[in-house]
Amino acid sequence: MTPPRFRHRDIRLSVPVKARPDRVWRTLTSARELCSWWTERAETDARNGGRVRLIWPAIAEGPQREARGAFVDLDPGKKAAWMWSAPARGVPPLVTFFIEERKGGSTVTVLHAGFSTADSFDSRYGTWQRLWEDCLAKLVLYLETGRTMKTEETRLSDLAKLRRLRPGMAVAR
């Protein structure tokens, strides 16, 4: 008897950023940095096996969210990965950010692998795709301009406009 085959799909998004790899890594692993651009509160112990706790602000679309876990694969300037301790049903626990040096900065890739391919998980997969796109857009905006948009949904397709906007201006959709 052959074992059952599980089918899965991954979220893999990449974006270039005008920042050195060590700066990107610090921005993804430091509690102070995470609070500057992405979360309302954060606790991190940036070492393999160290804890990570992230709390996002409440937004119009939903309440405050919290996630706890541990860093499981840290390689300064190259990779930051954490494992959520109690992910929502159907959400894989491992998230990895790969950071590659390139001329003029870095390329950041987020990989959240192992989502079910069942039709009943399409909505959850789409939600997480948007959340990671939002994360990367906010990361790039912060690293390149110092600006933040913690409570507004952003998209990678908005980055060109966001880079040009003065603080306080909104993006027309």
C-alpha positions as CSV (number, residue, x, y, z in Angstrom):
1,M,0.0,0.0,0.0
2,T,1.4,3.4,-1.0
3,P,1.1,6.3,1.5
4,P,-1.4,9.0,0.6
5,R,0.0,12.0,-1.3
6,F,-0.7,15.4,0.2
7,R,-1.0,18.3,-2.2
8,H,-0.1,21.7,-1.1
9,R,0.6,25.2,-2.5
10,D,3.0,27.8,-1.4
11,I,3.0,31.6,-1.1
12,R,6.3,32.8,-2.5
13,L,6.7,36.6,-3.1
14,S,9.8,38.5,-3.9
15,V,10.6,42.2,-4.0
16,P,13.8,44.2,-4.6
17,V,14.6,46.7,-1.8
18,K,17.3,49.4,-1.7
19,A,18.8,48.3,1.6
20,R,21.7,46.1,2.6
21,P,21.0,42.5,3.6
22,D,22.1,43.1,7.2
23,R,19.7,46.0,7.5
24,V,16.8,44.0,6.1
25,W,17.5,41.1,8.5
26,R,17.6,43.4,11.5
27,T,14.3,45.0,10.4
28,L,12.7,41.5,10.3
29,T,14.1,40.2,13.7
30,S,14.4,43.2,16.0
31,A,11.3,44.0,18.2
32,R,12.0,47.7,18.0
33,E,12.3,47.6,14.2
34,L,9.2,45.4,13.8
35,C,7.2,47.9,15.8
36,S,8.5,50.7,13.6
37,W,6.9,49.5,10.4
38,W,4.6,46.5,10.9
39,T,3.4,45.6,14.4
40,E,1.9,47.5,17.3
41,R,4.0,45.4,19.8
42,A,6.7,42.8,19.4
43,E,8.9,40.7,21.6
44,T,11.9,38.9,20.0
45,D,14.9,36.9,21.0
46,A,16.7,36.8,17.7
47,R,18.5,33.5,18.0
48,N,17.6,30.0,16.9
49,G,15.0,28.7,19.3
50,G,14.4,32.3,20.6
51,R,10.8,33.5,21.0
52,V,8.9,35.8,18.8
53,R,5.6,37.5,19.7
54,L,3.9,39.9,17.3
55,I,0.8,42.0,17.9
56,W,-0.8,43.9,15.0
57,P,-3.0,46.9,15.5
58,A,-6.7,46.7,15.0
59,I,-7.8,47.9,11.6
60,A,-11.2,48.6,10.0
61,E,-11.4,45.1,8.6
62,G,-10.8,43.3,11.8
63,P,-9.6,43.2,15.5
64,Q,-6.1,43.2,16.9
65,R,-4.2,40.1,16.0
66,E,-1.5,38.2,17.9
67,A,1.0,35.5,16.9
68,R,3.5,33.6,19.0
69,G,6.2,31.3,18.0
70,A,10.0,30.8,17.8
71,F,12.8,31.6,15.5
72,V,13.9,28.4,13.9
73,D,16.4,29.3,11.2
74,L,18.3,32.5,11.5
75,D,21.2,33.3,9.4
76,P,22.1,37.0,9.8
77,G,21.8,38.9,6.6
78,K,20.5,35.9,4.7
79,K,17.5,34.3,6.3
80,A,14.9,34.7,9.1
81,A,12.4,32.0,9.7
82,W,9.9,31.5,12.5
83,M,7.5,28.7,13.4
84,W,4.1,29.8,14.8
85,S,3.1,28.0,17.9
86,A,-0.6,27.9,17.3
87,P,-1.5,28.8,13.7
88,A,-5.1,29.1,12.6
89,R,-6.7,26.0,11.1
90,G,-5.3,25.4,7.7
91,V,-2.4,27.8,8.0
92,P,1.1,26.2,7.9
93,P,3.3,27.2,10.8
94,L,6.6,27.9,9.1
95,V,7.4,31.3,7.5
96,T,10.8,32.0,6.0
97,F,12.2,35.3,4.7
98,F,15.2,34.8,2.3
99,I,17.5,37.9,1.8
100,E,19.8,37.9,-1.2
101,E,22.3,40.7,-1.8
102,R,22.0,42.3,-5.2
103,K,23.5,45.4,-6.8
104,G,22.0,48.4,-5.1
105,G,20.4,46.5,-2.2
106,S,18.7,43.2,-1.6
107,T,16.0,40.9,-2.9
108,V,13.6,39.8,-0.1
109,T,11.5,36.6,-0.6
110,V,8.9,35.4,1.8
111,L,7.9,31.7,1.6
112,H,4.9,30.4,3.5
113,A,4.6,26.9,2.3
114,G,2.2,24.0,2.7
115,F,-1.3,25.4,2.2
116,S,-3.9,22.8,1.3
117,T,-5.0,22.8,-2.4
118,A,-8.6,21.9,-1.3
119,D,-11.2,24.3,-2.6
120,S,-12.3,24.9,0.9
121,F,-8.9,26.5,1.7
122,D,-8.9,28.9,-1.3
123,S,-10.2,31.9,0.8
124,R,-7.6,31.3,3.5
125,Y,-4.8,31.0,1.0
126,G,-5.9,34.2,-0.7
127,T,-6.1,36.1,2.6
128,W,-2.5,35.0,3.5
129,Q,-1.3,35.9,0.0
130,R,-2.6,39.5,0.6
131,L,-1.2,39.6,4.1
132,W,2.3,38.7,2.9
133,E,2.1,41.1,0.0
134,D,1.1,43.8,2.5
135,C,4.0,42.9,4.7
136,L,6.5,43.1,1.9
137,A,5.2,46.4,0.6
138,K,5.4,47.9,4.1
139,L,8.9,46.6,4.6
140,V,10.1,48.2,1.4
141,L,8.4,51.5,2.1
142,Y,9.9,51.6,5.6
143,L,13.4,50.6,4.5
144,E,13.5,53.0,1.4
145,T,11.6,56.0,2.8
146,G,11.3,55.6,6.5
147,R,7.5,55.9,6.2
148,T,5.0,53.5,7.7
149,M,1.4,52.5,6.9
150,K,0.7,50.1,9.7
151,T,-3.1,50.4,9.6
152,E,-3.6,50.7,5.9
153,E,-3.6,47.7,3.5
154,T,-0.8,48.1,0.9
155,R,0.0,46.1,-2.2
156,L,3.3,45.5,-4.0
157,S,1.6,47.1,-7.1
158,D,1.3,50.3,-5.1
159,L,5.0,50.6,-4.3
160,A,5.9,52.9,-7.1
161,K,3.2,55.4,-6.1
162,L,4.0,55.0,-2.4
163,R,7.7,55.8,-2.9
164,R,6.7,59.1,-4.5
165,L,4.1,60.3,-2.0
166,R,4.7,62.8,0.7
167,P,3.9,61.7,4.2
168,G,0.2,61.9,5.0
169,M,-1.0,61.5,1.4
170,A,-3.2,58.5,0.5
171,V,-3.0,56.2,-2.5
172,A,-5.9,56.5,-4.9
173,R,-7.3,53.0,-5.8
